[in-house]
Amino acid sequence: MDQTLIRTPRQLGATIQRRRKALGLTQTDLAGTVGLGQATISEIERGEGARLESLMRIVVALDFELMVRPRTRMDTDEIGEIF
């Protein structure tokens, strides 16, 4: 899987969903692996209400690495689209 630039919760959710499916896992499979409910996985994949601890469990379970770096510059209109 190539690197993916993620700037919104929705983008993170979509990336998690793509990776889960690429690994042949259902939401229920992933939920069981990380100790969460299937409904929580569904919410996270929609970019809604995730706790940091839950996200980190999912990152590890999907064999991702999380890297934080300074953001590339955006114009004012693009920043408004994030929020």
Buried (B, 14 or more C-beta within 10 A) or exposed (E): EEEEEBBEBBBBBBBBBBBBEEEEBEBEBBBBBBEBEBEBBBBBBBBEEBEEEBBEBBBEBBEBEEEEEEEEEEEEEEEEEEE
